[in-house]
Amino acid sequence: MRILPSLFIASSLAFGAPLALADDIVIAPEIGVQFHDEVKVKKYKSHKWDGDVKVGVVVPAEVEVYDVPETVVVKTPKLKGHKYVYLNDRVYVVDSSRKVVAVVN
């Protein structure tokens, strides 16, 4: 009878731990406005992409990535080491594997 509780605990650790350890990046609205302003000042061209862009999607290699502006990193330290892409007139934060980890609104 001890096997069932052990399986329950093991399965909850296996499936629950990755969710609990997920590094969610939340960008405050005022930081989002500042981020967009920085992109517009740099006059980067927005890439057009027909794919569905959302958190978890890997951006293709032909899309150029840029460093997150230092002024934004200072206010949102979780963005340090991340890059961003400018697709369909929207800004998306990506990790080192080019996976979208946040949408800047």
LINFEN-V600563 format. One record per pair of residues at least 12 apart in sequence whose ideal C-beta (glycine too) atoms are under 8 Angstrom apart, sorted by the first residue. I is the first residue (numbers start at 1). J is the second residue. Records with the same first field share a line. If there is no record, write none. Layout:
BEGIN
I: J  J
END
This chain:
BEGIN
23: 78  101
25: 76  78  79  82  93  101  102
26: 102
27: 76  79  93  102  104  105
28: 75  76
29: 105
31: 72  75  76
32: 91  104  105
34: 71  72  75
35: 68  69  72  84  91  104
36: 91  104
38: 69  71  72
39: 84  86  91
42: 66
44: 64  66  86
45: 86
46: 86  87  88  89  90
47: 63  64  85  86  87  88
48: 87  88
49: 63  87  88
53: 87  88  90  92  100  103
54: 100  103
55: 100  101  102  103
56: 99  100
57: 99  100
58: 97  98  99  100
59: 85  87  92  94  98  99  100
60: 98
61: 98
63: 85  87
64: 85
65: 83  84  85  94  98
66: 83  84  85  86
67: 83  84
68: 80  82  83  84  93
79: 93
81: 96
82: 94  95  101
83: 95  96
84: 104
85: 100
90: 103  104
91: 103  104
92: 104
END
